[in-house]
């Protein structure tokens, strides 16, 4: 899904760890629930 595409993009751009990517995904998920 699009969320995973965002995660892959963050990994490529920022070279983040999986934990950091998961934190970003949680923030995205929270903001979408409103």
For each residue, the residues with C-beta under 8 A, 3 or more apart:
1: 4 5
2: 5 6
3: 6 7 25 28 29
4: 1 7 8
5: 1 2 8 9
6: 2 3 9 10 24 25 28
7: 3 4 10 11 21 24 25
8: 4 5 11 12
9: 5 6 12 13
10: 6 7 13 14 16 20 21 24
11: 7 8 14 15 16 21
12: 8 9 15
13: 9 10
14: 10 11 20
15: 11 12
16: 10 11 20 21 24
17: 20 21
18: 21 22
19: 22 23
20: 10 14 16 17 23 24
21: 7 10 11 16 17 18 24 25
22: 18 19 25 26
23: 19 20 26 27
24: 6 7 10 16 20 21 27 28
25: 3 6 7 21 22 28 29
26: 22 23 29 30
27: 23 24 30 31
28: 3 6 24 25 31 32
29: 3 25 26 32 33
30: 26 27 33
31: 27 28 34
32: 28 29
33: 29 30
34: 31
